[in-house]
Amino acid sequence: MTLREAEEGKEYIIRQINTDDEELNAFLFSLGCYSGEAITVVAHRRSGCTVSIKDARYNIDTQLAEAIVI
């Protein structure tokens, strides 16, 4: 299941990030978004979703939300 399919307010553990872009992987890692880390979808939006990672909130687009497998 990806973040696009996740329920709002429920905590999940990231299983993997499906991307071949090393720069994107490095960016996500700097946010604390990597395998084994907890993530919560705060709200779904038309253009993506708002997530909470380590007590910080981020807006991510639909394409990125579909690359994060939980």
N, C-alpha and C positions, 0 to 999 in steps of 0.2 A: 504494500500500500504506500502511496506517496502522500506528501503533505496536502495536496489538493483534495484528497479524499478523507483527511483527518477531521475528527470532531473538534469543534471549538471548545476550549477550556480543559481538554484532556491532555495529560502529559504522555509523551511517547519517547522511545529511545531510537536514535538514528542508527539504522543498520548499515547504510552505505550511501555514498554520493555518486550518482551516475553521470559523470562528465569526463571528457577527455582533455578538457582545458585546464592545464596546470596552474595558470594564473587565477582562474576561478576557484580551484581547490585551495590555493594559498589564501585567497581572500576569505573564503568560508572558514578556513582553519583559524584565521586571525579573529573572526567573530566568535569562535568557540563552537562552530558547527562542524562536527566530525563524528565518525562512527563511535558509538558507545555513549554519546552525550545526550542528555535529556533536552527535549524541545516541546513547546506547547504552542498550538495555534490559538492566538487570541481572537482573531477575526478573519473571515474570508471576505475578500473584496473582488470586484469585477476584474481588476488588473493583476490580482495576486492575493497575498495574504499577509497578515501581521503575525509575527511569531515572537516568542519569548525564549531567549537562550541565556542562561546564567544571569538572571535578573535584569536583562536588557531586552528592549523590544526593537525589532527590525521589520521593515516592509520589504517583502521579496516579491518578484514578479512570478507570473504563472509558470513560465518555462523553468525557472529555478526551483519552484515548489514541486514540480513534477520530477526533478532530478534528485530530490532528497527522499530516499526510501526509509520508511519507518516500520 
